[in-house]
Amino acid sequence: MKQKSGLYPQEPQWRANKLTRYLNIPVVTASWLTEQGSITQRLRQQFGDGITVTVLKNEWQRSFLSEAFLLKSASYRYALIREVVLSIDKQPLVLARTVIPFDTVVATQQNLSQLGSRPLGELIFSDPHLQRRAVEIAYIEAKEWHSDFSEAGAWGRRTVYIMHKQPLLVSEFFLPAVLD
C-alpha cells in the first residue's frame, strides 16, 4: 500500500483548538497556532522575502480517514495531496500538508493543482470569499516524523478552508527554527 504521507507514517492525534489552553503550549508557539492570516506572509514579515517552498509531494492519493471526514468526502476518493517545506536559507521553518478534493481543484480552475513552488497562502488568502472552518491542533514527537527536517517534536494545526464553496484542508507544523 502506498504511503499516505512523506511527513509522518501515521496520522497525528488531532485535538479541538478550544483545548489549547489546557495543553501547556508555549506563548510563541500558540501565536503561530492561532494565526488568522497567511503563515507565508507572517514568515516573510519575520524572516524577509527569502522564504522558499520546496515541494516534497504533489500527487493524487487517498487521504487519512479523519482528513476525509473533515472534508466530508468518502475515504475511498482520491484527493490531491501536497506536502511542502517552507525554509529560509535552507533552514526548514514549517512543514505543510494540503489535502485538496477533486471538486475543489475543479472549482478553483485547477489553480490549486498547479502551484509548483508558489506558496499556497498566496493563492487562498487572495480570495476575498475565503472562509475558515474547523481548526485542530496536534503535537508530533520527534520519533513520529518520517522526514529529516526536524530532530525535535513540533506543534501543528490543521484548518479547513472553503474556496469557491469547496473545502481544502491545510496542516502546518512549526519547527523550532521558526519559534526561536
C-alpha positions in Angstrom: 0.0 0.0 0.0 1.2 3.5 -0.9 2.5 5.7 2.0 -0.1 8.4 2.7 2.4 11.0 4.0 6.0 11.7 3.5 6.0 13.8 6.7 4.6 11.2 9.2 4.0 7.5 9.0 0.6 7.7 10.8 -1.8 10.5 11.3 -1.1 12.8 14.3 -3.7 12.8 17.2 -5.6 16.0 16.5 -7.5 17.9 19.2 -10.1 20.7 19.0 -8.4 24.1 19.1 -10.5 25.1 22.1 -8.4 22.8 24.2 -5.2 24.8 23.5 -5.2 26.5 26.9 -5.0 23.0 28.6 -2.0 21.7 26.7 0.8 23.9 28.1 1.7 25.3 24.7 4.4 28.0 24.9 3.2 31.5 24.1 5.2 31.9 20.9 4.0 28.6 19.6 0.4 29.4 20.5 0.7 32.6 18.5 1.6 30.6 15.4 -1.1 28.0 16.0 -3.8 30.8 16.3 -2.5 33.0 13.4 -5.5 34.2 11.4 -3.6 35.3 8.4 -1.3 33.7 5.9 1.6 31.8 7.5 3.8 32.6 4.5 3.1 36.3 5.0 4.0 36.1 8.6 7.2 34.2 7.8 8.1 37.0 5.4 7.5 39.6 8.0 9.7 37.8 10.5 12.5 36.5 8.1 12.3 38.6 5.0 11.5 37.8 1.4 13.9 34.8 1.1 11.3 32.3 2.1 11.4 29.3 -0.3 8.9 26.5 -0.8 10.2 23.0 -1.6 7.6 20.5 -2.9 8.1 17.1 -1.3 4.9 15.5 -2.7 2.2 16.6 -5.1 0.1 13.6 -6.2 -3.4 12.1 -6.2 -4.0 9.6 -3.5 -6.3 8.7 -0.6 -6.2 10.9 2.5 -6.2 9.8 6.1 -9.6 8.9 7.4 -10.0 11.9 9.6 -9.0 14.2 6.7 -11.7 12.7 4.5 -14.2 13.1 7.4 -13.3 16.8 7.9 -13.6 17.4 4.1 -16.9 15.5 4.1 -15.5 13.2 1.4 -15.7 9.4 1.1 -12.5 7.8 2.4 -12.0 5.8 -0.9 -12.0 9.0 -3.0 -8.6 10.3 -4.2 -7.5 13.9 -3.4 -4.5 15.9 -4.4 -2.0 15.7 -1.6 0.6 18.4 -1.5 3.4 18.3 1.1 6.0 21.1 1.3 8.7 22.6 3.5 9.0 26.4 3.9 12.5 27.5 4.5 14.9 30.4 4.8 18.5 30.0 3.8 17.9 26.2 3.6 16.7 26.2 7.3 13.3 24.4 7.5 10.7 26.5 9.3 7.3 25.0 8.5 6.2 21.6 7.2 2.8 21.7 5.5 0.4 19.1 4.1 -2.6 20.1 2.0 -5.5 17.8 1.0 -7.5 19.1 -2.0 -10.5 17.1 -3.1 -11.1 16.8 -6.8 -14.2 19.1 -6.7 -12.1 21.8 -5.1 -9.5 21.5 -7.8 -12.2 21.9 -10.5 -13.9 24.8 -8.7 -10.6 26.7 -8.5 -10.0 26.2 -12.2 -7.1 23.9 -11.3 -5.1 26.8 -9.8 -4.5 24.7 -6.7 -3.1 21.8 -8.7 -0.6 24.0 -10.5 1.1 25.8 -7.7 4.6 24.4 -8.2 6.9 26.1 -5.7 4.5 29.0 -5.1 3.1 29.2 -1.5 -0.5 28.0 -1.2 -1.2 31.0 1.1 -0.6 33.5 -1.8 -3.5 31.9 -3.7 -6.0 31.2 -1.0 -5.6 34.4 1.0 -6.1 36.4 -2.2 -9.7 35.1 -2.4 -12.0 37.6 -0.8 -14.6 34.9 -0.1 -12.2 32.6 1.7 -13.8 31.0 4.8 -12.1 29.3 7.7 -13.8 26.4 9.3 -12.6 23.8 11.8 -9.1 24.3 13.4 -7.4 21.4 15.3 -4.0 21.1 16.9 -1.6 18.3 17.4 1.9 17.6 18.7 4.2 15.2 16.9 7.1 13.7 18.8 10.5 13.6 17.1 10.3 9.8 16.7 7.0 10.2 14.8 8.4 12.1 11.9 9.1 10.4 8.6 11.4 13.2 7.4 14.8 14.5 8.3 13.6 18.1 8.7 13.4 18.1 12.5 15.1 16.3 15.2 12.6 17.7 17.7 8.9 17.4 18.1 6.6 20.1 16.7 3.2 21.6 17.3 0.9 21.9 14.3 -2.5 22.9 13.3 -4.9 21.9 10.6 -7.5 24.1 9.1 -10.4 23.5 6.8 -10.8 26.4 4.3 -13.6 27.0 1.9 -12.8 28.4 -1.5 -15.5 28.7 -4.3 -17.8 26.8 -1.9 -15.4 23.8 -1.8 -13.2 22.6 1.1 -9.5 22.0 1.4 -7.5 21.0 4.4 -4.2 22.6 5.3 -1.9 21.1 8.1 1.1 23.2 9.2 3.8 22.1 11.7 6.0 24.8 13.2 9.7 23.7 13.5 12.0 25.0 16.3 13.7 27.5 13.9 10.5 29.5 13.4 9.9 29.6 17.2 13.3 30.9 18.3 
